[in-house]
């Protein structure tokens, strides 16, 4: 009887996994990718109006993508975005308790 119970649990887990795979395949890939993405101007406007965030850092990523960090000293919120060359920006991460640090650069060769 113990073997039958384990077999039933394994079958149920397999069925759930198959259902999840099927569900993810039924949604177009573009819709999955763009659900947290909007034109850059709209994203920046929303961050400024809703959270009072302004750009604090910027970096160039792979394939010409631009990573930006927005934050607000007043609200403490922060947002990391990635903007693709086509002008579409996607939310990567966000949170609160933002703090600006003024640390001296670590000398070359020193461990962090």
N, CA, C and O atoms as a GROMACS GRO file, in nm:
protein
  448
    1UNK      N    1   0.082  -0.119   0.000
    1UNK     CA    2   0.000   0.000   0.000
    1UNK      C    3   0.086   0.126   0.000
    1UNK      O    4   0.050   0.225  -0.063
    2UNK      N    5   0.199   0.124   0.069
    2UNK     CA    6   0.289   0.238   0.070
    2UNK      C    7   0.342   0.266  -0.070
    2UNK      O    8   0.356   0.382  -0.110
    3UNK      N    9   0.372   0.161  -0.146
    3UNK     CA   10   0.420   0.175  -0.281
    3UNK      C   11   0.314   0.237  -0.372
    3UNK      O   12   0.346   0.320  -0.457
    4UNK      N   13   0.190   0.198  -0.352
    4UNK     CA   14   0.081   0.254  -0.432
    4UNK      C   15   0.063   0.402  -0.403
    4UNK      O   16   0.035   0.480  -0.495
    5UNK      N   17   0.078   0.443  -0.279
    5UNK     CA   18   0.066   0.585  -0.242
    5UNK      C   19   0.177   0.667  -0.306
    5UNK      O   20   0.151   0.774  -0.361
    6UNK      N   21   0.299   0.617  -0.301
    6UNK     CA   22   0.411   0.687  -0.364
    6UNK      C   23   0.392   0.696  -0.515
    6UNK      O   24   0.424   0.797  -0.576
    7UNK      N   25   0.339   0.590  -0.574
    7UNK     CA   26   0.312   0.590  -0.717
    7UNK      C   27   0.208   0.694  -0.754
    7UNK      O   28   0.222   0.762  -0.856
    8UNK      N   29   0.105   0.708  -0.673
    8UNK     CA   30  -0.001   0.806  -0.698
    8UNK      C   31   0.054   0.949  -0.685
    8UNK      O   32   0.020   1.036  -0.765
    9UNK      N   33   0.138   0.972  -0.584
    9UNK     CA   34   0.199   1.104  -0.566
    9UNK      C   35   0.287   1.138  -0.686
    9UNK      O   36   0.282   1.249  -0.737
   10UNK      N   37   0.368   1.042  -0.731
   10UNK     CA   38   0.454   1.064  -0.847
   10UNK      C   39   0.371   1.094  -0.971
   10UNK      O   40   0.406   1.182  -1.050
   11UNK      N   41   0.260   1.021  -0.989
   11UNK     CA   42   0.173   1.044  -1.105
   11UNK      C   43   0.112   1.183  -1.099
   11UNK      O   44   0.106   1.252  -1.201
   12UNK      N   45   0.066   1.226  -0.982
   12UNK     CA   46   0.006   1.359  -0.965
   12UNK      C   47   0.108   1.469  -0.994
   12UNK      O   48   0.078   1.567  -1.062
   13UNK      N   49   0.229   1.452  -0.941
   13UNK     CA   50   0.334   1.552  -0.968
   13UNK      C   51   0.366   1.559  -1.116
   13UNK      O   52   0.387   1.668  -1.169
   14UNK      N   53   0.372   1.446  -1.182
   14UNK     CA   54   0.397   1.444  -1.326
   14UNK      C   55   0.286   1.513  -1.403
   14UNK      O   56   0.312   1.586  -1.499
   15UNK      N   57   0.162   1.489  -1.363
   15UNK     CA   58   0.047   1.552  -1.430
   15UNK      C   59   0.049   1.703  -1.410
   15UNK      O   60   0.021   1.778  -1.503
   16UNK      N   61   0.083   1.748  -1.289
   16UNK     CA   62   0.092   1.892  -1.263
   16UNK      C   63   0.202   1.956  -1.347
   16UNK      O   64   0.182   2.062  -1.405
   17UNK      N   65   0.318   1.891  -1.354
   17UNK     CA   66   0.428   1.942  -1.434
   17UNK      C   67   0.389   1.950  -1.581
   17UNK      O   68   0.417   2.050  -1.647
   18UNK      N   69   0.324   1.846  -1.633
   18UNK     CA   70   0.280   1.847  -1.774
   18UNK      C   71   0.180   1.960  -1.799
   18UNK      O   72   0.185   2.025  -1.903
   19UNK      N   73   0.091   1.983  -1.704
   19UNK     CA   74  -0.008   2.090  -1.718
   19UNK      C   75   0.059   2.227  -1.719
   19UNK      O   76   0.021   2.313  -1.798
   20UNK      N   77   0.158   2.247  -1.633
   20UNK     CA   78   0.231   2.374  -1.630
   20UNK      C   79   0.307   2.398  -1.761
   20UNK      O   80   0.308   2.509  -1.813
   21UNK      N   81   0.370   2.294  -1.813
   21UNK     CA   82   0.441   2.306  -1.940
   21UNK      C   83   0.343   2.340  -2.052
   21UNK      O   84   0.370   2.430  -2.132
   22UNK      N   85   0.231   2.270  -2.057
   22UNK     CA   86   0.130   2.297  -2.160
   22UNK      C   87   0.078   2.440  -2.149
   22UNK      O   88   0.061   2.508  -2.250
   23UNK      N   89   0.052   2.487  -2.026
   23UNK     CA   90   0.000   2.623  -2.007
   23UNK      C   91   0.100   2.727  -2.053
   23UNK      O   92   0.062   2.828  -2.112
   24UNK      N   93   0.228   2.705  -2.026
   24UNK     CA   94   0.328   2.803  -2.067
   24UNK      C   95   0.346   2.805  -2.218
   24UNK      O   96   0.380   2.909  -2.274
   25UNK      N   97   0.324   2.692  -2.283
   25UNK     CA   98   0.336   2.688  -2.428
   25UNK      C   99   0.215   2.750  -2.498
   25UNK      O  100   0.226   2.794  -2.613
   26UNK      N  101   0.102   2.753  -2.431
   26UNK     CA  102  -0.019   2.805  -2.494
   26UNK      C  103  -0.023   2.958  -2.497
   26UNK      O  104  -0.103   3.015  -2.571
   27UNK      N  105   0.062   3.025  -2.416
   27UNK     CA  106   0.069   3.171  -2.416
   27UNK      C  107   0.180   3.211  -2.512
   27UNK      O  108   0.292   3.160  -2.501
   28UNK      N  109   0.153   3.303  -2.605
   28UNK     CA  110   0.258   3.343  -2.698
   28UNK      C  111   0.382   3.394  -2.625
   28UNK      O  112   0.371   3.462  -2.523
   29UNK      N  113   0.498   3.362  -2.678
   29UNK     CA  114   0.624   3.400  -2.614
   29UNK      C  115   0.635   3.551  -2.600
   29UNK      O  116   0.686   3.599  -2.499
   30UNK      N  117   0.589   3.626  -2.698
   30UNK     CA  118   0.597   3.772  -2.693
   30UNK      C  119   0.517   3.827  -2.575
   30UNK      O  120   0.562   3.920  -2.508
   31UNK      N  121   0.401   3.771  -2.550
   31UNK     CA  122   0.318   3.817  -2.438
   31UNK      C  123   0.386   3.787  -2.305
   31UNK      O  124   0.377   3.867  -2.213
   32UNK      N  125   0.453   3.672  -2.294
   32UNK     CA  126   0.524   3.638  -2.170
   32UNK      C  127   0.638   3.736  -2.147
   32UNK      O  128   0.661   3.779  -2.034
   33UNK      N  129   0.708   3.771  -2.253
   33UNK     CA  130   0.824   3.858  -2.243
   33UNK      C  131   0.786   4.001  -2.210
   33UNK      O  132   0.857   4.067  -2.135
   34UNK      N  133   0.675   4.050  -2.265
   34UNK     CA  134   0.642   4.192  -2.255
   34UNK      C  135   0.542   4.226  -2.144
   34UNK      O  136   0.495   4.339  -2.140
   35UNK      N  137   0.509   4.134  -2.056
   35UNK     CA  138   0.405   4.165  -1.958
   35UNK      C  139   0.446   4.273  -1.858
   35UNK      O  140   0.359   4.335  -1.798
   36UNK      N  141   0.575   4.297  -1.838
   36UNK     CA  142   0.622   4.403  -1.750
   36UNK      C  143   0.706   4.503  -1.828
   36UNK      O  144   0.797   4.564  -1.773
   37UNK      N  145   0.675   4.520  -1.956
   37UNK     CA  146   0.751   4.607  -2.044
   37UNK      C  147   0.660   4.710  -2.109
   37UNK      O  148   0.548   4.679  -2.149
   38UNK      N  149   0.710   4.833  -2.118
   38UNK     CA  150   0.637   4.943  -2.180
   38UNK      C  151   0.736   5.034  -2.250
   38UNK      O  152   0.857   5.020  -2.228
   39UNK      N  153   0.690   5.126  -2.334
   39UNK     CA  154   0.783   5.224  -2.390
   39UNK      C  155   0.854   5.301  -2.278
   39UNK      O  156   0.793   5.332  -2.176
   40UNK      N  157   0.982   5.330  -2.297
   40UNK     CA  158   1.066   5.389  -2.192
   40UNK      C  159   1.007   5.518  -2.136
   40UNK      O  160   1.007   5.537  -2.015
   41UNK      N  161   0.957   5.606  -2.222
   41UNK     CA  162   0.903   5.733  -2.175
   41UNK      C  163   0.787   5.712  -2.077
   41UNK      O  164   0.777   5.783  -1.977
   42UNK      N  165   0.701   5.617  -2.104
   42UNK     CA  166   0.588   5.589  -2.016
   42UNK      C  167   0.636   5.535  -1.882
   42UNK      O  168   0.582   5.570  -1.778
   43UNK      N  169   0.738   5.450  -1.884
   43UNK     CA  170   0.791   5.393  -1.761
   43UNK      C  171   0.852   5.501  -1.674
   43UNK      O  172   0.825   5.507  -1.554
   44UNK      N  173   0.935   5.587  -1.732
   44UNK     CA  174   1.001   5.694  -1.656
   44UNK      C  175   0.897   5.789  -1.598
   44UNK      O  176   0.908   5.831  -1.482
   45UNK      N  177   0.797   5.824  -1.676
   45UNK     CA  178   0.691   5.912  -1.629
   45UNK      C  179   0.617   5.849  -1.510
   45UNK      O  180   0.589   5.917  -1.411
   46UNK      N  181   0.585   5.721  -1.522
   46UNK     CA  182   0.515   5.652  -1.414
   46UNK      C  183   0.596   5.645  -1.286
   46UNK      O  184   0.543   5.666  -1.177
   47UNK      N  185   0.727   5.615  -1.298
   47UNK     CA  186   0.812   5.608  -1.180
   47UNK      C  187   0.823   5.744  -1.112
   47UNK      O  188   0.824   5.752  -0.989
   48UNK      N  189   0.830   5.850  -1.191
   48UNK     CA  190   0.841   5.985  -1.135
   48UNK      C  191   0.711   6.028  -1.067
   48UNK      O  192   0.712   6.080  -0.956
   49UNK      N  193   0.598   6.005  -1.136
   49UNK     CA  194   0.470   6.050  -1.082
   49UNK      C  195   0.424   5.968  -0.962
   49UNK      O  196   0.378   6.025  -0.862
   50UNK      N  197   0.436   5.837  -0.969
   50UNK     CA  198   0.383   5.751  -0.864
   50UNK      C  199   0.476   5.738  -0.743
   50UNK      O  200   0.430   5.732  -0.629
   51UNK      N  201   0.608   5.734  -0.768
   51UNK     CA  202   0.704   5.708  -0.660
   51UNK      C  203   0.805   5.821  -0.638
   51UNK      O  204   0.880   5.817  -0.540
   52UNK      N  205   0.807   5.922  -0.725
   52UNK     CA  206   0.905   6.029  -0.712
   52UNK      C  207   1.046   5.985  -0.745
   52UNK      O  208   1.143   6.046  -0.699
   53UNK      N  209   1.060   5.878  -0.824
   53UNK     CA  210   1.193   5.823  -0.855
   53UNK      C  211   1.259   5.895  -0.972
   53UNK      O  212   1.194   5.933  -1.068
   54UNK      N  213   1.390   5.913  -0.960
   54UNK     CA  214   1.473   5.967  -1.066
   54UNK      C  215   1.589   5.873  -1.092
   54UNK      O  216   1.621   5.788  -1.007
   55UNK      N  217   1.652   5.886  -1.209
   55UNK     CA  218   1.761   5.796  -1.243
   55UNK      C  219   1.882   5.824  -1.156
   55UNK      O  220   1.923   5.939  -1.138
   56UNK      N  221   1.940   5.717  -1.102
   56UNK     CA  222   2.057   5.727  -1.014
   56UNK      C  223   2.180   5.660  -1.072
   56UNK      O  224   2.292   5.695  -1.035
   57UNK      N  225   2.163   5.562  -1.162
   57UNK     CA  226   2.277   5.491  -1.221
   57UNK      C  227   2.236   5.438  -1.357
   57UNK      O  228   2.118   5.419  -1.385
   58UNK      N  229   2.336   5.415  -1.440
   58UNK     CA  230   2.311   5.364  -1.576
   58UNK      C  231   2.429   5.278  -1.618
   58UNK      O  232   2.542   5.303  -1.575
   59UNK      N  233   2.404   5.177  -1.700
   59UNK     CA  234   2.510   5.091  -1.751
   59UNK      C  235   2.468   5.026  -1.881
   59UNK      O  236   2.349   5.006  -1.905
   60UNK      N  237   2.564   4.994  -1.965
   60UNK     CA  238   2.538   4.931  -2.093
   60UNK      C  239   2.553   4.781  -2.079
   60UNK      O  240   2.657   4.732  -2.034
   61UNK      N  241   2.450   4.707  -2.118
   61UNK     CA  242   2.451   4.562  -2.109
   61UNK      C  243   2.472   4.497  -2.244
   61UNK      O  244   2.504   4.563  -2.342
   62UNK      N  245   2.454   4.367  -2.247
   62UNK     CA  246   2.470   4.289  -2.369
   62UNK      C  247   2.368   4.331  -2.474
   62UNK      O  248   2.258   4.376  -2.440
   63UNK      N  249   2.403   4.317  -2.598
   63UNK     CA  250   2.315   4.347  -2.711
   63UNK      C  251   2.264   4.491  -2.712
   63UNK      O  252   2.157   4.517  -2.767
   64UNK      N  253   2.338   4.584  -2.652
   64UNK     CA  254   2.299   4.724  -2.654
   64UNK      C  255   2.191   4.760  -2.555
   64UNK      O  256   2.140   4.873  -2.558
   65UNK      N  257   2.154   4.670  -2.467
   65UNK     CA  258   2.052   4.700  -2.366
   65UNK      C  259   2.111   4.794  -2.261
   65UNK      O  260   2.229   4.785  -2.227
   66UNK      N  261   2.028   4.883  -2.210
   66UNK     CA  262   2.072   4.980  -2.109
   66UNK      C  263   2.004   4.947  -1.977
   66UNK      O  264   1.881   4.939  -1.969
   67UNK      N  265   2.084   4.929  -1.872
   67UNK     CA  266   2.033   4.904  -1.738
   67UNK      C  267   2.032   5.038  -1.665
   67UNK      O  268   2.130   5.113  -1.670
   68UNK      N  269   1.921   5.067  -1.597
   68UNK     CA  270   1.910   5.191  -1.521
   68UNK      C  271   1.855   5.162  -1.382
   68UNK      O  272   1.771   5.073  -1.364
   69UNK      N  273   1.902   5.238  -1.285
   69UNK     CA  274   1.850   5.232  -1.149
   69UNK      C  275   1.782   5.365  -1.120
   69UNK      O  276   1.842   5.471  -1.134
   70UNK      N  277   1.654   5.358  -1.081
   70UNK     CA  278   1.577   5.476  -1.041
   70UNK      C  279   1.549   5.463  -0.892
   70UNK      O  280   1.529   5.353  -0.841
   71UNK      N  281   1.548   5.577  -0.821
   71UNK     CA  282   1.521   5.572  -0.678
   71UNK      C  283   1.469   5.707  -0.631
   71UNK      O  284   1.480   5.808  -0.700
   72UNK      N  285   1.412   5.706  -0.510
   72UNK     CA  286   1.362   5.827  -0.448
   72UNK      C  287   1.409   5.832  -0.303
   72UNK      O  288   1.389   5.738  -0.227
   73UNK      N  289   1.474   5.943  -0.266
   73UNK     CA  290   1.513   5.962  -0.127
   73UNK      C  291   1.390   5.985  -0.040
   73UNK      O  292   1.388   5.947   0.077
   74UNK      N  293   1.288   6.048  -0.097
   74UNK     CA  294   1.167   6.081  -0.020
   74UNK      C  295   1.085   5.958   0.015
   74UNK      O  296   1.039   5.943   0.128
   75UNK      N  297   1.066   5.868  -0.084
   75UNK     CA  298   0.982   5.750  -0.060
   75UNK      C  299   1.064   5.627  -0.022
   75UNK      O  300   1.012   5.533   0.037
   76UNK      N  301   1.193   5.628  -0.057
   76UNK     CA  302   1.278   5.513  -0.029
   76UNK      C  303   1.264   5.400  -0.130
   76UNK      O  304   1.327   5.295  -0.115
   77UNK      N  305   1.181   5.420  -0.232
   77UNK     CA  306   1.162   5.315  -0.332
   77UNK      C  307   1.273   5.317  -0.435
   77UNK      O  308   1.338   5.420  -0.456
   78UNK      N  309   1.295   5.201  -0.500
   78UNK     CA  310   1.393   5.189  -0.608
   78UNK      C  311   1.342   5.092  -0.712
   78UNK      O  312   1.264   5.002  -0.682
   79UNK      N  313   1.388   5.112  -0.836
   79UNK     CA  314   1.349   5.027  -0.948
   79UNK      C  315   1.469   5.008  -1.040
   79UNK      O  316   1.540   5.104  -1.070
   80UNK      N  317   1.491   4.886  -1.084
   80UNK     CA  318   1.593   4.856  -1.184
   80UNK      C  319   1.520   4.822  -1.314
   80UNK      O  320   1.429   4.739  -1.314
   81UNK      N  321   1.560   4.887  -1.423
   81UNK     CA  322   1.498   4.863  -1.553
   81UNK      C  323   1.604   4.823  -1.655
   81UNK      O  324   1.723   4.849  -1.637
   82UNK      N  325   1.558   4.760  -1.762
   82UNK     CA  326   1.644   4.727  -1.875
   82UNK      C  327   1.572   4.777  -1.999
   82UNK      O  328   1.459   4.737  -2.026
   83UNK      N  329   1.637   4.866  -2.076
   83UNK     CA  330   1.578   4.919  -2.197
   83UNK      C  331   1.648   4.858  -2.318
   83UNK      O  332   1.770   4.864  -2.330
   84UNK      N  333   1.568   4.801  -2.406
   84UNK     CA  334   1.620   4.738  -2.526
   84UNK      C  335   1.644   4.844  -2.634
   84UNK      O  336   1.590   4.954  -2.625
   85UNK      N  337   1.723   4.813  -2.736
   85UNK     CA  338   1.749   4.909  -2.843
   85UNK      C  339   1.622   4.960  -2.912
   85UNK      O  340   1.624   5.067  -2.972
   86UNK      N  341   1.513   4.884  -2.906
   86UNK     CA  342   1.389   4.928  -2.970
   86UNK      C  343   1.310   5.028  -2.886
   86UNK      O  344   1.202   5.070  -2.926
   87UNK      N  345   1.362   5.066  -2.767
   87UNK     CA  346   1.296   5.166  -2.683
   87UNK      C  347   1.200   5.110  -2.581
   87UNK      O  348   1.138   5.185  -2.506
   88UNK      N  349   1.185   4.978  -2.577
   88UNK     CA  350   1.096   4.915  -2.479
   88UNK      C  351   1.176   4.890  -2.350
   88UNK      O  352   1.284   4.832  -2.353
   89UNK      N  353   1.120   4.935  -2.238
   89UNK     CA  354   1.183   4.916  -2.108
   89UNK      C  355   1.108   4.812  -2.027
   89UNK      O  356   0.985   4.808  -2.028
   90UNK      N  357   1.183   4.726  -1.959
   90UNK     CA  358   1.124   4.620  -1.878
   90UNK      C  359   1.167   4.635  -1.734
   90UNK      O  360   1.282   4.669  -1.706
   91UNK      N  361   1.075   4.611  -1.642
   91UNK     CA  362   1.108   4.612  -1.500
   91UNK      C  363   1.187   4.486  -1.467
   91UNK      O  364   1.146   4.376  -1.503
   92UNK      N  365   1.299   4.504  -1.400
   92UNK     CA  366   1.384   4.391  -1.362
   92UNK      C  367   1.365   4.360  -1.214
   92UNK      O  368   1.352   4.244  -1.174
   93UNK      N  369   1.364   4.466  -1.132
   93UNK     CA  370   1.348   4.449  -0.987
   93UNK      C  371   1.302   4.581  -0.928
   93UNK      O  372   1.322   4.687  -0.987
   94UNK      N  373   1.240   4.574  -0.811
   94UNK     CA  374   1.201   4.696  -0.740
   94UNK      C  375   1.190   4.665  -0.591
   94UNK      O  376   1.179   4.549  -0.551
   95UNK      N  377   1.193   4.770  -0.511
   95UNK     CA  378   1.182   4.750  -0.368
   95UNK      C  379   1.177   4.881  -0.293
   95UNK      O  380   1.144   4.985  -0.350
   96UNK      N  381   1.211   4.875  -0.165
   96UNK     CA  382   1.211   4.996  -0.083
   96UNK      C  383   1.336   5.001   0.002
   96UNK      O  384   1.422   4.913  -0.007
   97UNK      N  385   1.346   5.102   0.085
   97UNK     CA  386   1.460   5.126   0.173
   97UNK      C  387   1.588   5.152   0.092
   97UNK      O  388   1.694   5.098   0.122
   98UNK      N  389   1.574   5.237  -0.013
   98UNK     CA  390   1.688   5.274  -0.095
   98UNK      C  391   1.783   5.360  -0.013
   98UNK      O  392   1.739   5.444   0.065
   99UNK      N  393   1.913   5.340  -0.031
   99UNK     CA  394   2.014   5.417   0.038
   99UNK      C  395   2.130   5.444  -0.055
   99UNK      O  396   2.180   5.352  -0.121
  100UNK      N  397   2.175   5.568  -0.062
  100UNK     CA  398   2.292   5.604  -0.141
  100UNK      C  399   2.416   5.587  -0.056
  100UNK      O  400   2.422   5.635   0.057
  101UNK      N  401   2.514   5.517  -0.110
  101UNK     CA  402   2.639   5.493  -0.037
  101UNK      C  403   2.751   5.575  -0.098
  101UNK      O  404   2.757   5.593  -0.220
  102UNK      N  405   2.840   5.625  -0.015
  102UNK     CA  406   2.960   5.695  -0.060
  102UNK      C  407   3.080   5.620  -0.006
  102UNK      O  408   3.140   5.657   0.095
  103UNK      N  409   3.114   5.514  -0.077
  103UNK     CA  410   3.226   5.432  -0.034
  103UNK      C  411   3.347   5.460  -0.120
  103UNK      O  412   3.336   5.487  -0.240
  104UNK      N  413   3.463   5.455  -0.058
  104UNK     CA  414   3.587   5.470  -0.132
  104UNK      C  415   3.608   5.347  -0.218
  104UNK      O  416   3.576   5.236  -0.175
  105UNK      N  417   3.660   5.364  -0.340
  105UNK     CA  418   3.687   5.246  -0.425
  105UNK      C  419   3.781   5.148  -0.355
  105UNK      O  420   3.874   5.189  -0.285
  106UNK      N  421   3.758   5.020  -0.375
  106UNK     CA  422   3.843   4.915  -0.320
  106UNK      C  423   3.972   4.911  -0.401
  106UNK      O  424   3.968   4.903  -0.524
  107UNK      N  425   4.088   4.917  -0.334
  107UNK     CA  426   4.214   4.909  -0.407
  107UNK      C  427   4.222   4.781  -0.489
  107UNK      O  428   4.172   4.677  -0.447
  108UNK      N  429   4.285   4.790  -0.605
  108UNK     CA  430   4.297   4.675  -0.692
  108UNK      C  431   4.365   4.558  -0.621
  108UNK      O  432   4.467   4.577  -0.555
  109UNK      N  433   4.309   4.440  -0.634
  109UNK     CA  434   4.368   4.323  -0.574
  109UNK      C  435   4.313   4.291  -0.435
  109UNK      O  436   4.335   4.180  -0.385
  110UNK      N  437   4.244   4.384  -0.373
  110UNK     CA  438   4.185   4.358  -0.240
  110UNK      C  439   4.056   4.279  -0.256
  110UNK      O  440   3.980   4.301  -0.351
  111UNK      N  441   4.032   4.189  -0.164
  111UNK     CA  442   3.907   4.113  -0.166
  111UNK      C  443   3.794   4.203  -0.118
  111UNK      O  444   3.816   4.298  -0.042
  112UNK      N  445   3.675   4.172  -0.162
  112UNK     CA  446   3.558   4.250  -0.120
  112UNK      C  447   3.516   4.218   0.019
  112UNK      O  448   3.420   4.275   0.069
   0.00000   0.00000   0.00000
